[in-house]
């Protein structure tokens, strides 16, 4: 596996974080006496996912369309996957807050759609990062990663699948939605964590899966792996 540049490292780190938040949110922890406490993980997952999707729209899509020969097609394929994920996230929010349109759906069905959407969007986003990595040097990719992180901090914190995603309409929509979402987050006491900066570290499970490069800790081999006998005479 080639060494990861700053942009691909940032994308993969974000998706490892999203996968962990998705697992916690979909676990639906029971909190007797505190009915809203169990929804905090859902709120934070929705916020982090929404912010990242908007940041990709703002930073990576314009760069891909500008420098990649088939950039419009690559961006179109990404947007299709991203909008499907946003629709699934919107259904999570609707189900959480008691929308009559989603009340009859089971949580398992809602989360299954999110899992499918998250996997498809992750692969398309990594394709964006791969296309850019082939055309920019390390310094330019690091600047893109910094812009991606900076855009997340000022992005809408709720899913808006039907809002404009690209161009000047998308820019205006993101600014308006960020202001509106911030107001309601404060009014409702909703958890909106700051997006973390990706550290330099060994690839995690999601990274290994995307790069088809599995690695295993020698001290913690995969289940079912037979350990060599290191006892004297063994």
C-alpha positions, 0 to 999 in steps of 0.5 A: 500500500502506498503512503497515504497523503493528507487528504486521503488520510483525512477522509479515511479518519473521518469515516472511521469516526463516522462508523464508530458514531453510527454503531453507538447511535444505532445501538439505541441505548435504553436510559430509564428516567432520561428518555432523551439521554439515549438520543444523544448519540443519534444527535451527534451522529447526525450532526457530524455526518451532515457537517462532513457531507456539506464540507465535501460539497463545498471543497472536494466537488469543485476541485474534482470538477476543475482538475479531473478530466471526467470530473463532472461524471465523478462528481455526479456519481458522488452526489447521487450516493451522498443524497441517498445518504442524506435522505436516510439521515433525514428519516432518522431525524424524522423517526427520532422526533416523532414524524407521522410519516416515519412513525410506522417504520421500525428503527431496524429498517431506518438504520439499515438504510443509513448503513447502506447509504453510508457505505456507498457514500464512503466509497464515492468520497474515497474515489474523489480523494483518489482522483485528486491525489493523482493530480495534486502534490502533497502540499496541495492535498494538505491544503485541501484537507485543511479546507475540508476540516475548516468547512466542517466547522461552519457547515449545517448540522442537520440533513437537508437532502433537497437543498442545493448542493453545488455552485453558488446556490449551494454556497448560499444554502449552506450559509443559511442552513448553518445559521438556522441549524445553529439556532435550533441546536442551541434552542434544543440543547442538541449535541454538536461536537467539533469535528476532530483533526485526523492524527497520523496513525496506522490504518484502522479497520475501515481504512484497511477495508477500503484499501483492500490491505488488511493488517493484523496486530501480531499480539491480537490475531484474527479469531480462529488463527492458531498461535505458534507453540513457543513453549520449550520442546513444543 
